[in-house]
Amino acid sequence: MDFPFIQTAVEAVRTQTPLVHCITNYVTVNDCANALIAAGASPIMSDEPADVEDITSICGGLVLNIGTLNQRSIEGMHRAGNRAAELGHAIVLDPVGAGASALRTQTASDLLDELPVRVVRGNMSEIKALAGSAASTRGVDVNPDDVVTDANLVASGRAAQALAAKTGAVIAITGAIDVVADAQRAFAIRNGSPLLGKITGSGCMLSCLVAAYATALPDDALEAAVSAVASMGWAGEVAAARMQPLDGNGSFRTYLLDALYNLTGTELREHARVEPIDLGEGR
């Protein structure tokens, strides 16, 4: 199916160069910055509580990633989030490892309760933890029992839509099949490569891209999130196609940034595999 908003979203990011404040995972902070630059946005990183309110004030979007939590960064997230809320900025929550520890789960829940989060981006295990239904989380990776498949696609869409209705946020569940939903609509995105799971930070990078897209398209967070998720998936496919026999995940990481850098709106519109999910009567 053809969705013109996908082309519009890519071009809006490149035209507007949104500045995104990232309070993110120390493990992936450099990759997050480079992914934003490649997409046409501009990153700035700060988690110092005395600094974050000023920094987020000059930005248009805010990423709150709980991957490497400490008490200072938690305070910084709340301060930055409240300032972003005052200014009407796009806030993206990445609940990395929610369900793996009480601190992660509580921090993500507190942020979601306190702030007008525009998009939550995580794997199904993390999203289920936020919804209070996760039995277990396998570190920061999705529990194999939670993988989205064709067999459970409708159920996954309903779960995303229920959490969206409860929180007011767009819910983006990423995996082999991505699901993005708000309280009214749900989409499946089938772009991607298994190699995205072989590098550290593909999810963190995507959350930053979601913030850039949501900042550039302030009137439709669902379309922004769908476009961002499709952009990372298609970039993963392009990167995987470049792999040579002696290449490994380090080469893939470089090729992924190259693909994001060279991505155009017309290219993504042509290659994005996006479809509405018919949730039927049980939604």
URCOR-V441889 format. One line per field, one symbol per residue. psi: psi as a letter, one per 40 degrees, with the letter a starting at -180 (. if undefined). A space follows every 50 residues. Layout:
psi=???
This chain:
psi=ihgdddddddddddddghhhhhgihddeddddddddddeeahihhhehde dddddddeieihhhhfdgiiddddddddddddddddefihhhhhghehed idddddddddddddighdhhhiidddddddeeehdihgbeihhdeehhid dedddddddddddddddeihhhhiadhihhiaediiihheiiidddeeih edddddddddddddddgeegddddddddddddddddddddeehideiadd dddddddddddehiddddddehghiihheade.
